[in-house]
């Protein structure tokens, strides 16, 4: 049997809006892993938050990989080995935090185990409804970091126009070394241009010696576009952004709450 890999985003793709998984989706993932195929959970989330979500899948760690922080970190679930790490520089981190602060937009960074923010804002409370990491509060975020973060995250509860305005102001400085992508209408992901989900997909496929034609990806937002384009088969959720749907090879007929991925998993992995 020729092995294949399923690269999947979590929120609004593999997970329902209630942050669970449907029974049919779980069964499909169980079947493909039992058949010896690989699965790579691929998210903008930090690693520990991905591990929490992984607990919903009753599958062994063998053949399971985490691609965290929008491709900045690739880890084997079985061994814990870090296959790849790509971080911001401390200078980039400082610049991003200050630019967001001057724009009046919440922005935080991360240690490998915690969120680091200046203060506990409504935006941070909103984010922690999904991302259940501990928080370190400090007026000087970079003083808390023992190494540069994989990403920074800006959040506005006022809508997409506010995070897009910050993104647009940063573009001249960021071009070529920092990616600035809205992962939802409220979140602006800021991470190394050398990372990204598409780059991580290619890196893991090469590591496992799997041809790209044997890779399937699934996602719903603009930070999934590079992954949808890189895979042999890229599937966008019908509940996804216009950019994600345009970049995909196919779009699901049903949304993430109604087993949208299941027919594609059954077909691609011969389940």
SELO-237886 format. One line per 5 residues: number of its first residue (from 1); their letters; for each residue x, z, y of C-alpha. Coordinates in Angstrom, 2 decimals. Last residue first. Layout:
! SELO-237886
NUM	A	X,Z,Y ~ ...
***
This chain:
! SELO-237886
271	XXXXX	-12.00,2.97,3.89 ~ -10.10,-0.27,4.39 ~ -7.93,1.22,7.18 ~ -8.92,-1.31,9.84 ~ -12.54,-1.64,8.67
266	XXXXX	-13.43,2.00,8.09 ~ -11.61,3.07,11.25 ~ -13.41,0.43,13.31 ~ -16.82,1.44,11.95 ~ -16.07,5.15,12.65
261	XXXXX	-14.89,4.89,16.24 ~ -18.28,5.10,17.95 ~ -19.45,8.02,15.86 ~ -22.28,9.03,18.21 ~ -20.87,11.55,20.70
256	XXXXX	-17.86,9.34,21.42 ~ -20.07,6.43,22.43 ~ -21.64,3.69,20.33 ~ -21.01,-0.07,20.34 ~ -17.26,0.44,20.54
251	XXXXX	-15.20,-1.94,22.65 ~ -12.75,-4.47,21.23 ~ -9.29,-5.87,21.94 ~ -8.89,-3.37,24.75 ~ -7.51,-3.84,28.27
246	XXXXX	-10.88,-4.63,29.90 ~ -12.54,-1.58,28.33 ~ -9.73,0.69,29.51 ~ -9.90,-0.66,33.06 ~ -13.70,-0.35,33.23
241	XXXXX	-13.41,3.29,32.24 ~ -14.71,4.57,28.91 ~ -18.17,5.34,27.54 ~ -18.06,2.16,25.46 ~ -14.88,3.58,23.95
236	XXXXX	-11.91,1.27,23.96 ~ -10.31,0.01,20.74 ~ -6.81,-1.50,20.70 ~ -5.73,-3.34,17.57 ~ -2.07,-4.21,17.00
231	XXXXX	-1.33,-1.51,19.51 ~ 0.56,-1.99,22.79 ~ -2.39,-2.99,25.00 ~ -4.59,-0.06,24.00 ~ -1.62,2.29,24.38
226	XXXXX	-0.79,0.98,27.88 ~ -4.45,1.34,28.86 ~ -4.87,4.94,27.67 ~ -3.97,6.49,31.06 ~ -6.80,4.38,32.48
221	XXXXX	-9.42,6.12,30.36 ~ -11.33,5.77,27.09 ~ -8.96,5.55,24.17 ~ -8.38,4.25,20.66 ~ -5.26,2.80,19.07
216	XXXXX	-4.68,0.90,15.85 ~ -1.21,0.15,14.47 ~ -0.35,-2.08,11.52 ~ 0.35,-5.16,13.68 ~ 2.85,-2.97,15.52
211	XXXXX	5.01,-2.93,12.42 ~ 5.62,0.51,10.87 ~ 9.22,1.63,10.48 ~ 8.29,5.30,11.02 ~ 10.64,5.63,14.01
206	XXXXX	9.65,2.14,15.20 ~ 5.95,3.08,15.10 ~ 6.80,6.31,16.92 ~ 8.65,4.52,19.73 ~ 6.06,1.77,20.07
201	XXXXX	3.22,4.28,20.40 ~ 5.29,6.38,22.79 ~ 5.82,3.39,25.07 ~ 2.09,2.70,25.05 ~ 1.22,6.34,25.75
196	XXXXX	3.41,6.58,28.82 ~ 7.04,7.71,29.18 ~ 9.75,5.77,31.06 ~ 7.57,5.88,34.18 ~ 7.95,9.65,34.11
191	XXXXX	4.72,11.61,34.71 ~ 2.05,12.18,37.34 ~ -1.52,12.39,36.01 ~ -4.21,12.41,38.70 ~ -7.36,14.21,37.56
186	XXXXX	-10.84,14.27,39.12 ~ -12.30,10.83,38.33 ~ -10.57,11.00,34.96 ~ -7.10,10.08,33.66 ~ -6.10,8.79,37.09
181	XXXXX	-2.60,7.35,36.79 ~ 0.58,7.84,38.81 ~ 3.70,6.80,36.89 ~ 7.07,7.98,38.23 ~ 10.38,6.05,38.21
176	XXXXX	9.79,2.42,39.15 ~ 7.42,2.96,42.07 ~ 7.11,6.65,42.93 ~ 8.13,6.56,46.61 ~ 5.97,3.60,47.60
171	XXXXX	3.14,4.85,45.31 ~ 2.87,8.40,46.65 ~ 0.36,7.74,49.43 ~ -1.73,5.62,47.07 ~ -1.83,8.39,44.47
166	XXXXX	-2.89,10.98,47.04 ~ -5.70,8.69,48.22 ~ -6.66,8.04,44.60 ~ -6.93,11.79,44.02 ~ -9.35,12.10,46.94
161	XXXXX	-11.36,8.95,46.22 ~ -11.91,10.09,42.63 ~ -14.18,12.98,43.48 ~ -14.37,16.19,45.49 ~ -13.33,18.39,42.55
156	XXXXX	-9.74,17.33,43.13 ~ -6.95,17.88,40.61 ~ -3.26,16.95,40.69 ~ -1.25,17.24,37.48 ~ 2.51,17.37,37.10
151	XXXXX	4.27,16.02,34.04 ~ 6.83,16.63,31.29 ~ 8.13,19.60,33.21 ~ 11.74,20.10,34.36 ~ 13.58,23.01,32.72
146	XXXXX	13.46,26.80,33.08 ~ 10.50,26.38,35.43 ~ 9.53,29.54,37.34 ~ 11.65,28.72,40.41 ~ 9.99,25.27,40.47
141	XXXXX	6.60,26.84,41.15 ~ 7.59,28.79,44.24 ~ 4.51,30.65,45.44 ~ 4.03,31.73,41.82 ~ 1.13,32.08,39.43
136	XXXXX	1.80,31.73,35.69 ~ -1.22,30.59,33.68 ~ -1.87,30.85,29.95 ~ -3.12,27.69,28.25 ~ -6.74,27.07,27.35
131	XXXXX	-7.04,23.47,28.50 ~ -10.75,22.63,28.40 ~ -12.40,25.20,30.69 ~ -8.89,25.66,32.04 ~ -9.18,22.53,34.18
126	XXXXX	-12.23,23.83,36.06 ~ -10.53,27.19,36.70 ~ -7.51,25.31,38.05 ~ -9.69,23.27,40.38 ~ -11.54,26.39,41.55
121	XXXXX	-8.11,27.72,42.56 ~ -5.87,30.40,41.03 ~ -2.74,30.18,43.11 ~ 0.67,28.51,43.30 ~ 0.43,27.03,39.83
116	XXXXX	2.44,27.06,36.59 ~ 0.54,26.17,33.41 ~ 2.03,27.67,30.28 ~ 3.89,27.09,27.00 ~ 6.40,24.27,27.55
111	XXXXX	6.53,25.21,31.23 ~ 4.02,23.30,33.25 ~ 3.30,21.91,36.71 ~ 0.39,22.31,39.10 ~ -1.37,20.44,41.87
106	XXXXX	-4.42,21.37,43.95 ~ -5.01,18.94,46.81 ~ -4.62,19.78,50.51 ~ -2.65,16.59,51.22 ~ 0.40,18.67,52.22
101	XXXXX	0.11,20.54,48.93 ~ -0.10,17.30,46.96 ~ 3.05,15.96,48.61 ~ 4.83,19.27,48.04 ~ 4.06,19.37,44.33
96	XXXXX	5.05,15.73,43.85 ~ 8.36,16.12,45.72 ~ 9.33,19.28,43.84 ~ 8.63,17.66,40.48 ~ 10.60,14.56,41.38
91	XXXXX	13.60,16.71,42.34 ~ 13.27,18.73,39.13 ~ 13.45,15.51,37.17 ~ 10.40,14.48,35.20 ~ 10.68,14.74,31.45
86	XXXXX	11.00,12.39,28.48 ~ 11.26,13.99,25.03 ~ 11.31,12.14,21.70 ~ 11.23,12.96,17.99 ~ 10.76,16.69,18.44
81	XXXXX	10.77,18.14,14.94 ~ 7.92,20.58,14.20 ~ 8.27,19.68,10.54 ~ 4.73,18.77,9.49 ~ 3.19,18.30,12.94
76	XXXXX	5.96,15.86,13.86 ~ 6.40,15.85,17.64 ~ 6.44,13.17,20.33 ~ 6.71,14.35,23.95 ~ 6.43,12.44,27.24
71	XXXXX	3.77,10.12,25.88 ~ 0.98,11.12,28.23 ~ 1.85,14.82,28.01 ~ 1.57,14.98,24.22 ~ 2.03,12.60,21.32
66	XXXXX	1.40,14.77,18.28 ~ 2.03,13.48,14.78 ~ 0.26,13.86,11.44 ~ 1.61,12.28,8.24 ~ 1.91,15.63,6.50
61	XXXXX	0.15,18.25,8.60 ~ -2.70,18.38,6.10 ~ -6.27,17.46,7.10 ~ -9.29,19.59,7.98 ~ -9.42,18.34,11.60
56	XXXXX	-10.92,20.77,14.12 ~ -7.64,22.72,14.22 ~ -6.11,19.65,15.89 ~ -7.80,20.65,19.16 ~ -5.69,23.84,19.34
51	XXXXX	-2.56,21.87,18.46 ~ -3.35,19.51,21.32 ~ -3.59,22.42,23.75 ~ -0.21,23.67,22.54 ~ 1.34,20.23,23.10
46	XXXXX	0.26,19.67,26.70 ~ -2.77,17.41,27.18 ~ -2.34,13.82,28.39 ~ -3.19,12.81,24.87 ~ -2.21,11.03,21.67
41	XXXXX	-3.10,12.46,18.28 ~ -0.99,10.32,15.97 ~ -2.45,9.62,12.53 ~ -0.54,8.20,9.58 ~ -1.83,6.46,6.46
36	XXXXX	-1.39,7.86,2.97 ~ -4.89,7.25,1.58 ~ -5.72,10.93,2.12 ~ -4.88,10.39,5.81 ~ -7.35,7.50,6.06
31	XXXXX	-10.06,9.35,4.17 ~ -9.79,12.59,6.16 ~ -9.94,10.62,9.42 ~ -13.13,8.91,8.27 ~ -14.65,12.21,7.15
26	XXXXX	-13.88,13.85,10.51 ~ -15.50,10.96,12.37 ~ -18.62,11.14,10.21 ~ -18.98,14.89,10.75 ~ -18.73,14.54,14.52
21	XXXXX	-15.81,16.17,16.26 ~ -15.92,19.02,18.80 ~ -15.03,19.17,22.50 ~ -18.69,19.34,23.64 ~ -18.35,15.85,25.13
16	XXXXX	-17.36,14.71,21.65 ~ -13.74,14.49,20.58 ~ -12.03,11.42,19.14 ~ -12.65,9.48,22.35 ~ -14.14,11.48,25.24
11	XXXXX	-11.14,13.84,25.12 ~ -8.71,13.19,22.27 ~ -6.85,9.89,22.52 ~ -6.11,8.26,19.21 ~ -3.17,6.49,17.61
6	XXXXX	-4.08,5.50,14.03 ~ -1.04,4.39,12.05 ~ -0.78,2.03,9.06 ~ 0.96,2.17,5.71 ~ 1.22,-0.87,3.48
1	X	0.00,0.00,0.00
***
